[in-house]
Amino acid sequence: MAYLAFYRTFRPVSFDTVVRQEHIVRTLKNQISTGKIGHAYLFCGPRGTGKTTLAKIFARAINCESPVDGSPCGKCEVCKSLSAGASLDISEIDAASNNGVDEMRDLREKVQYPPVSGRYKVYIIDEVHMLTSSAFNAVLKTLEEPPAHAVFILATTEPQKIPATILSRCMRFDFKLIPQKDLEQLIKSVYGQVGKQYEDEAVSAIARAGNGSARDSLSIADMCASYSGGKLTYADVNEVLGSADFTAISKLCESILTENAAAALSGVESILSTGKSVGVLLKDLLNFLNNCSVVKICKNAREIVNIPQESYNRIESIVSDCDGHKLLRVTEILAEAEGDMRYALNPKITFETAVLKCAMPSADYNIDALIGRIAELERQIKNGVTVKQASKLITEEDVSPFKEEKRQSVPLSAAPVNAQPTVFDSAPPVREVRMLNEGEKDGIFTKLIRLLRTTRKNAVLFTLCMDVGNFFEGDKMVLTTDSEAVYKGLTKADNASFLADTLLELGVGSHEVRLKKKGESEYDKAVRELKSNFDGIDIEIR
């Protein structure tokens, strides 16, 4: 006998062996048990989820002489003839090749004849959405009022293409995609029956590749069983699926996330030189990034990803220094490139452009790229990065897309006086410092921000000063912040000197940086209010 593929050899023959679809199985079994058999059914859903299989089981069950819990017994003469395909009471019609009006007229004439051996004459019309409008019209009346012995089962993957007049005459059952855990159990059961040894990670990889389809999963499992002579491994499955090497993909992803554009392009060329297509490489890269996101966010990531421990540890090391925002940005860029590649004349250039965009956020003026770079700058400032190093992250051109907003000076009555003040005097003065009036003081901070962004071009100080409070105590400008990282950045010797020199250009002879406490004591509040009431008068508080 010729070899039968796994999905044919292990096709379910009873309701109990159907993988999931419990909501449909229970309804059909109850109809058989109570004898309330409908005249028209519509089975719709993704491919490989059991539509045609359930239709055949249901057709045998309603004709079985002694069904067992709604399922065909498989022992009576009717079941044996139906299983052998020798019965004339079950007709399977492929609507993809028999979609004309003549075929439907022929069906309409034959349906009048009674069944030969069973109680019902069942017509299974597969891919029914392929019928023409005339063919639907030809079968419409028969479908609405068929003979008592006739049952129609229509199967389709695209129910939206079926006319509403047909839909309204059928009992509709929507099949769902099969969860990965159930597919894994199915594959393990099949491998157990054929005596094939396997790794759990290999079975998980097959189930993921099946995308919720039992038929697709079994077809891949069949290929993998033929490929591997001994124990089926995770690497064997990747070879069968044509996926790129895990090590190469991990290096490519690491180069992208660490913003090493040269290494990223070299990695792309190296993988493509092995014969992998651009589409397969992009799909593998997106799957790897998805695993990275799961490992970064989920507590039970080890169970969800289900890959060899060595590979899992590799992913953990890659995402340890990567924030979730960067992962999201890279994934979105590559997902968009996947759609663009369908219409590109040169998909390779489209893909490499997307890789460069991912690995070079400094050349991307998208707001997501800027947010990611500012977050990296904040992290480095918190860790004590030098100004020279931080300047490489953000330049004046990078922050230019931000709109300049006028900052209101914080009134003295609302500004806390804190411990640990740091005062910087601009000495020696390079120009005469005149007394500023109150109106001029109100606009000093806005002018300071503008100078740092344009003329003075110090992106680090510009970023640090964006979120500080400000007010004047006499002729001294006070900058306040509750961020320890910002405080340390502003009080560094080189930053403080640069800031003092800039303020001197604006007529401010000295400034002070204060680290605000989380809460203000009653004493500090009283001192602040007292100084506010006697503004301009030299008082000493003991």
KOLLO-750348 format. One record per residue (C-alpha): y negated, z, x; residue number from 1. Coordinates in steps of 0.001 Angstrom, whole numbers, plus 500000, padded with zeros to 6 digits. Layout:
N
Y, Z, X, NUM;
...
This chain:
542
500000, 500000, 500000, 1;
496489, 499179, 501247, 2;
494348, 502027, 502569, 3;
492091, 503651, 499990, 4;
488729, 505100, 500952, 5;
488173, 508825, 500536, 6;
485895, 508427, 497510, 7;
488648, 506477, 495703, 8;
491599, 508566, 496883, 9;
490017, 511875, 495921, 10;
488205, 510777, 492751, 11;
488476, 513557, 490103, 12;
491055, 512969, 487354, 13;
490147, 515941, 485150, 14;
487013, 517813, 484127, 15;
487983, 520804, 486256, 16;
487871, 518800, 489491, 17;
484404, 517327, 488895, 18;
481831, 518591, 491408, 19;
479044, 520410, 489531, 20;
477499, 518726, 486432, 21;
478655, 521780, 484476, 22;
476150, 521175, 481658, 23;
477725, 517769, 480946, 24;
481349, 518806, 481447, 25;
481032, 521747, 479054, 26;
479453, 519619, 476311, 27;
482110, 516900, 476553, 28;
484983, 519409, 476601, 29;
483624, 521135, 473498, 30;
483317, 517809, 471676, 31;
486930, 516967, 472497, 32;
488166, 520414, 471436, 33;
486323, 520264, 468107, 34;
486990, 516571, 467484, 35;
483266, 515779, 467192, 36;
483271, 512610, 469256, 37;
480049, 510604, 469314, 38;
479932, 506836, 469105, 39;
477466, 506155, 471976, 40;
476755, 508044, 475210, 41;
474248, 507377, 477980, 42;
475104, 508717, 481450, 43;
472092, 508420, 483754, 44;
471256, 509851, 487159, 45;
471328, 509149, 490931, 46;
474141, 507149, 492467, 47;
477366, 508868, 493459, 48;
476941, 511873, 491167, 49;
479952, 511169, 488906, 50;
478715, 508992, 486020, 51;
481544, 506444, 486010, 52;
484119, 509093, 486972, 53;
483198, 511315, 484011, 54;
483172, 508276, 481720, 55;
486784, 507455, 482704, 56;
487927, 511065, 482346, 57;
486279, 511308, 478919, 58;
487830, 507999, 477822, 59;
491323, 509234, 478783, 60;
490752, 512687, 477263, 61;
489785, 511431, 473794, 62;
492916, 509250, 473757, 63;
495277, 511866, 475221, 64;
498053, 513060, 472907, 65;
497873, 516667, 474099, 66;
494663, 517428, 476098, 67;
494607, 520618, 478187, 68;
491323, 522519, 477759, 69;
489617, 519242, 476935, 70;
490998, 517405, 479985, 71;
493662, 514682, 479825, 72;
497161, 516070, 480410, 73;
498187, 513174, 482658, 74;
501789, 513362, 481402, 75;
501825, 511578, 478052, 76;
502424, 507854, 477757, 77;
498798, 507140, 476884, 78;
497515, 508992, 479969, 79;
499995, 507228, 482228, 80;
499066, 503789, 480926, 81;
495353, 504549, 481181, 82;
495733, 505902, 484734, 83;
497674, 502802, 485768, 84;
494925, 500561, 484349, 85;
497396, 498832, 482041, 86;
495797, 499955, 478785, 87;
493722, 497592, 476675, 88;
491919, 500475, 474982, 89;
489497, 501115, 477851, 90;
487252, 498273, 478951, 91;
484913, 498493, 481942, 92;
482064, 496009, 481949, 93;
479788, 495392, 484926, 94;
476415, 494628, 483370, 95;
475063, 493439, 486723, 96;
477254, 490305, 486559, 97;
477846, 490164, 482776, 98;
474277, 490592, 481600, 99;
473867, 487602, 479311, 100;
473729, 487386, 475567, 101;
477056, 485503, 475401, 102;
478983, 488378, 477005, 103;
477488, 490864, 474545, 104;
478308, 488631, 471587, 105;
481883, 488456, 472832, 106;
481978, 492264, 473066, 107;
480591, 492528, 469537, 108;
483425, 490388, 468218, 109;
486199, 492204, 470128, 110;
485036, 495667, 469127, 111;
486215, 495018, 465567, 112;
489867, 495039, 466661, 113;
491602, 498461, 466505, 114;
493005, 500206, 469627, 115;
496478, 499314, 470821, 116;
497975, 502684, 471746, 117;
495253, 505333, 471618, 118;
492907, 506670, 468971, 119;
489707, 505158, 470360, 120;
488662, 501936, 471962, 121;
486215, 502832, 474765, 122;
483694, 500464, 476332, 123;
482190, 501627, 479649, 124;
479160, 499488, 480516, 125;
478071, 500194, 484090, 126;
474533, 499438, 485342, 127;
473501, 498798, 481749, 128;
469822, 498466, 482718, 129;
470693, 495028, 484163, 130;
471234, 493549, 480694, 131;
468656, 491043, 479513, 132;
466470, 491651, 476483, 133;
468536, 489175, 474466, 134;
471757, 490929, 475477, 135;
470346, 494292, 474361, 136;
469357, 492783, 471033, 137;
472820, 491288, 470603, 138;
474560, 494645, 470980, 139;
471897, 496725, 469204, 140;
473353, 496690, 465686, 141;
476898, 497248, 466904, 142;
475745, 500182, 469015, 143;
474046, 501754, 466019, 144;
476929, 501340, 463546, 145;
480157, 500638, 465474, 146;
483624, 500810, 463940, 147;
485104, 504306, 463657, 148;
487505, 503621, 466506, 149;
484842, 502432, 469008, 150;
483031, 504570, 471615, 151;
480364, 503200, 473963, 152;
479549, 504852, 477292, 153;
476539, 503365, 479065, 154;
475965, 504280, 482733, 155;
472774, 503615, 484669, 156;
470665, 504788, 487585, 157;
467425, 503547, 485984, 158;
467165, 504782, 482394, 159;
463459, 503877, 482245, 160;
464445, 500188, 482084, 161;
466503, 500629, 478931, 162;
464723, 499794, 475635, 163;
463768, 502738, 473439, 164;
465811, 501248, 470585, 165;
468955, 501664, 472698, 166;
468030, 505124, 474004, 167;
467488, 506484, 470519, 168;
471017, 505505, 469494, 169;
472780, 507304, 472374, 170;
473558, 510885, 473347, 171;
471837, 511122, 476723, 172;
473265, 513107, 479667, 173;
471231, 513397, 482867, 174;
473273, 513864, 486032, 175;
471803, 515939, 488850, 176;
472012, 515590, 492604, 177;
474820, 517717, 494028, 178;
473695, 520703, 496176, 179;
474547, 520596, 499859, 180;
476817, 523666, 499673, 181;
479006, 521974, 497069, 182;
479166, 518785, 499107, 183;
480254, 520807, 502136, 184;
483051, 522414, 500119, 185;
484139, 518986, 498860, 186;
484257, 517518, 502388, 187;
486136, 520531, 503746, 188;
488651, 520233, 500910, 189;
489228, 516543, 501655, 190;
489569, 517153, 505403, 191;
491990, 519974, 504657, 192;
494172, 517661, 502581, 193;
494245, 514939, 505242, 194;
494722, 517447, 508095, 195;
491454, 516694, 509887, 196;
489954, 519433, 512081, 197;
486191, 519836, 512085, 198;
483207, 521969, 513096, 199;
481184, 523576, 510323, 200;
477991, 522107, 511761, 201;
479554, 518625, 511600, 202;
480386, 519035, 507911, 203;
476837, 520280, 507228, 204;
475410, 517205, 508957, 205;
477588, 514925, 506786, 206;
476521, 516724, 503606, 207;
472828, 516455, 504555, 208;
473229, 512737, 505205, 209;
474832, 512354, 501757, 210;
471516, 513303, 500088, 211;
473152, 514847, 497036, 212;
475647, 512021, 496457, 213;
479360, 512851, 496505, 214;
480344, 509217, 497053, 215;
477950, 508770, 499974, 216;
479121, 512033, 501530, 217;
482791, 511058, 501269, 218;
482085, 507591, 502682, 219;
480398, 509138, 505732, 220;
483219, 511675, 506040, 221;
485711, 508796, 505988, 222;
483894, 507015, 508840, 223;
483630, 510212, 510873, 224;
487344, 510923, 510450, 225;
488153, 507457, 511790, 226;
485668, 507789, 514665, 227;
486951, 511089, 515998, 228;
490565, 511252, 517100, 229;
490551, 515015, 517597, 230;
488303, 517727, 516230, 231;
485195, 516355, 514537, 232;
482049, 517645, 516267, 233;
478352, 517678, 515431, 234;
477715, 515120, 518192, 235;
480360, 512797, 516702, 236;
478587, 512813, 513343, 237;
475262, 511970, 514987, 238;
476911, 509054, 516761, 239;
478365, 507732, 513504, 240;
475032, 508107, 511693, 241;
473206, 506339, 514529, 242;
470867, 509287, 515057, 243;
469036, 509694, 518340, 244;
470270, 512263, 520834, 245;
469161, 515785, 519906, 246;
467940, 516548, 523419, 247;
465787, 513405, 523505, 248;
464317, 514112, 520067, 249;
463569, 517730, 520983, 250;
461777, 516654, 524180, 251;
459751, 514085, 522243, 252;
458762, 516626, 519605, 253;
457867, 519201, 522256, 254;
455631, 516658, 524016, 255;
453834, 515932, 520752, 256;
453317, 519592, 519831, 257;
452107, 520475, 523350, 258;
449675, 517512, 523210, 259;
451229, 515689, 526159, 260;
450536, 512121, 525064, 261;
451928, 510469, 528213, 262;
455268, 512278, 527934, 263;
455409, 511516, 524200, 264;
455000, 507770, 524712, 265;
457539, 507804, 527544, 266;
459988, 509623, 525273, 267;
459536, 507017, 522523, 268;
460186, 504157, 524945, 269;
463217, 505926, 526399, 270;
464830, 506447, 522989, 271;
464075, 502924, 521751, 272;
465565, 501462, 524945, 273;
468965, 502867, 523921, 274;
469014, 500521, 520933, 275;
467734, 502875, 518220, 276;
465427, 501251, 515687, 277;
461885, 502509, 515093, 278;
462735, 503472, 511508, 279;
465733, 505567, 512555, 280;
463709, 507273, 515296, 281;
460920, 508162, 512867, 282;
463446, 509500, 510358, 283;
465105, 511647, 513049, 284;
461718, 512939, 514227, 285;
460718, 513911, 510687, 286;
464039, 515701, 510173, 287;
463520, 517588, 513443, 288;
459991, 518599, 512416, 289;
461356, 519746, 509072, 290;
463832, 521971, 510900, 291;
460967, 523271, 513058, 292;
458999, 524200, 509937, 293;
461986, 525994, 508428, 294;
462622, 527940, 511652, 295;
458925, 528820, 511932, 296;
458503, 530034, 508340, 297;
461828, 531115, 506801, 298;
463575, 534375, 507605, 299;
467012, 532932, 506818, 300;
466359, 529746, 508782, 301;
469692, 529983, 510610, 302;
471580, 529602, 507328, 303;
469350, 526824, 506013, 304;
469316, 524631, 509122, 305;
473004, 525236, 510035, 306;
473110, 523479, 513396, 307;
474824, 524557, 516652, 308;
473404, 527759, 518140, 309;
472234, 525996, 521294, 310;
470230, 523488, 519243, 311;
468814, 526258, 517063, 312;
467649, 528178, 520146, 313;
465961, 525021, 521415, 314;
463998, 524651, 518175, 315;
463009, 528328, 518297, 316;
461585, 527918, 521797, 317;
459563, 524863, 520736, 318;
457925, 526515, 517700, 319;
457327, 529899, 519370, 320;
453859, 528861, 520647, 321;
453051, 526424, 517815, 322;
451153, 527392, 514674, 323;
452129, 526191, 511218, 324;
448926, 524176, 510795, 325;
449788, 521944, 513737, 326;
453318, 521376, 512409, 327;
451886, 520409, 509018, 328;
449350, 518001, 510542, 329;
451950, 516235, 512726, 330;
454405, 515943, 509835, 331;
451747, 514492, 507529, 332;
450695, 511878, 510104, 333;
454281, 510731, 510686, 334;
455098, 510731, 506964, 335;
452073, 508509, 506357, 336;
453200, 506230, 509193, 337;
456607, 505883, 507513, 338;
454909, 504284, 504518, 339;
452622, 502112, 506666, 340;
455576, 500751, 508662, 341;
457027, 499078, 505554, 342;
454127, 496604, 505507, 343;
453367, 496416, 509243, 344;
453992, 493205, 511209, 345;
454807, 495317, 514274, 346;
456307, 498691, 513179, 347;
456646, 499827, 516808, 348;
452878, 499753, 517360, 349;
452295, 501572, 514073, 350;
454745, 504288, 515088, 351;
453365, 504687, 518618, 352;
449826, 504888, 517243, 353;
450919, 507733, 514964, 354;
452581, 509516, 517896, 355;
449371, 509225, 519958, 356;
447330, 510534, 517043, 357;
449666, 513539, 516804, 358;
449570, 514235, 520549, 359;
445813, 513699, 520991, 360;
443926, 515871, 518495, 361;
440898, 515741, 520826, 362;
440503, 512061, 519882, 363;
440967, 512714, 516159, 364;
437855, 513626, 514166, 365;
439894, 514537, 511112, 366;
439002, 518009, 509811, 367;
442617, 519165, 510167, 368;
442559, 518274, 513880, 369;
439275, 520123, 514398, 370;
440555, 523209, 512582, 371;
443661, 523227, 514773, 372;
441613, 522965, 517954, 373;
439231, 525730, 516903, 374;
442238, 527926, 516147, 375;
443575, 527221, 519638, 376;
440166, 528063, 521114, 377;
440071, 531375, 519247, 378;
443548, 532196, 520499, 379;
442575, 531486, 524104, 380;
439317, 533453, 523843, 381;
441293, 536388, 522495, 382;
443567, 536137, 525533, 383;
440576, 536062, 527902, 384;
440234, 532359, 528708, 385;
437416, 531293, 531031, 386;
434497, 529178, 529848, 387;
435562, 526247, 532024, 388;
439026, 526218, 530417, 389;
437678, 526599, 526890, 390;
435200, 523756, 527382, 391;
438146, 521387, 527700, 392;
439175, 522194, 524127, 393;
435882, 521563, 522331, 394;
433031, 519362, 523484, 395;
429672, 518705, 521865, 396;
430977, 515509, 520279, 397;
433861, 517446, 518704, 398;
431635, 519837, 516766, 399;
429039, 517221, 515822, 400;
430750, 516449, 512470, 401;
429924, 519954, 511301, 402;
426793, 520074, 509177, 403;
424061, 522314, 510535, 404;
423193, 525084, 508123, 405;
420142, 527316, 508250, 406;
421061, 530891, 509115, 407;
419089, 533680, 507491, 408;
418078, 536500, 509785, 409;
419682, 539787, 508839, 410;
416963, 542278, 507811, 411;
416793, 545502, 509796, 412;
417663, 547570, 506766, 413;
421005, 545786, 506483, 414;
421873, 545656, 510164, 415;
424059, 548484, 511500, 416;
423294, 550251, 514750, 417;
426571, 550575, 516612, 418;
427949, 552177, 519687, 419;
428644, 550247, 522876, 420;
425411, 548164, 522914, 421;
425139, 545602, 525676, 422;
421550, 544655, 526614, 423;
420722, 541586, 528680, 424;
417229, 541194, 530135, 425;
416064, 537755, 531161, 426;
414856, 538328, 534706, 427;
413101, 536973, 536550, 428;
411143, 535174, 533778, 429;
410566, 531541, 534505, 430;
407708, 531261, 532018, 431;
405293, 533570, 530252, 432;
406841, 535335, 527276, 433;
404438, 535698, 524395, 434;
404733, 538018, 521408, 435;
406518, 536424, 518442, 436;
405235, 537004, 514931, 437;
407606, 537826, 512043, 438;
407641, 534264, 510727, 439;
408685, 532892, 514119, 440;
411437, 535501, 514482, 441;
413069, 534321, 511253, 442;
413717, 530863, 512679, 443;
414786, 531856, 516208, 444;
418524, 532021, 515470, 445;
418553, 528569, 513862, 446;
416712, 527146, 516885, 447;
419205, 528899, 519197, 448;
422179, 527238, 517453, 449;
420467, 523848, 517630, 450;
419765, 524208, 521354, 451;
423354, 525226, 522110, 452;
424666, 522202, 520210, 453;
422236, 519525, 521441, 454;
419961, 520128, 524427, 455;
421858, 522890, 526205, 456;
425290, 521482, 525147, 457;
427414, 524628, 525399, 458;
430169, 524150, 522809, 459;
431811, 527494, 523573, 460;
428684, 529566, 522945, 461;
427871, 527368, 519945, 462;
431255, 528200, 518424, 463;
430982, 531900, 519244, 464;
427486, 532228, 517740, 465;
428378, 530482, 514478, 466;
429638, 533681, 512836, 467;
427434, 536432, 514327, 468;
424729, 538416, 512569, 469;
421221, 538649, 514001, 470;
418026, 540644, 513679, 471;
415130, 541857, 515835, 472;
414314, 545333, 517077, 473;
410760, 544837, 518187, 474;
410862, 541855, 520556, 475;
414569, 542297, 521369, 476;
417069, 540089, 519540, 477;
420263, 541849, 518435, 478;
423490, 539869, 517804, 479;
426236, 541676, 515854, 480;
429916, 540855, 515346, 481;
433024, 542681, 514159, 482;
435322, 540412, 516236, 483;
436332, 541898, 519567, 484;
437183, 538425, 520911, 485;
433690, 537105, 520075, 486;
432107, 540254, 521544, 487;
433983, 539817, 524835, 488;
433057, 536128, 524941, 489;
429328, 536773, 524434, 490;
429188, 539631, 526955, 491;
430886, 537785, 529800, 492;
428512, 537498, 532745, 493;
428236, 533702, 532783, 494;
427979, 533415, 528990, 495;
425410, 536240, 528796, 496;
423278, 534652, 531525, 497;
423370, 531257, 529817, 498;
422465, 532792, 526453, 499;
419597, 534823, 527953, 500;
418182, 531702, 529607, 501;
418367, 529775, 526326, 502;
416623, 532585, 524406, 503;
413927, 532688, 527079, 504;
413096, 529077, 526246, 505;
412492, 530253, 522678, 506;
410233, 533129, 523761, 507;
412790, 535949, 523504, 508;
412721, 538119, 526620, 509;
415876, 540155, 526002, 510;
418859, 540306, 523695, 511;
421670, 542723, 522860, 512;
425224, 542168, 521623, 513;
426699, 544882, 519414, 514;
430291, 545290, 518264, 515;
430190, 546440, 514662, 516;
432624, 549123, 513625, 517;
434835, 548678, 510604, 518;
432969, 551391, 508748, 519;
429476, 552915, 509162, 520;
429109, 556703, 509373, 521;
426506, 558582, 507345, 522;
424676, 559470, 510586, 523;
424437, 555836, 511675, 524;
423251, 554856, 508217, 525;
420515, 557516, 508280, 526;
419391, 556459, 511781, 527;
419232, 552824, 510712, 528;
417147, 553608, 507648, 529;
414827, 555851, 509679, 530;
414191, 553121, 512253, 531;
413566, 550685, 509429, 532;
410973, 552979, 507829, 533;
409127, 553465, 511153, 534;
409404, 549899, 512361, 535;
407018, 549233, 515254, 536;
406625, 552917, 516117, 537;
408319, 554302, 519231, 538;
410373, 557257, 517948, 539;
413099, 559301, 519589, 540;
416006, 560628, 517530, 541;
417789, 563754, 518752, 542;
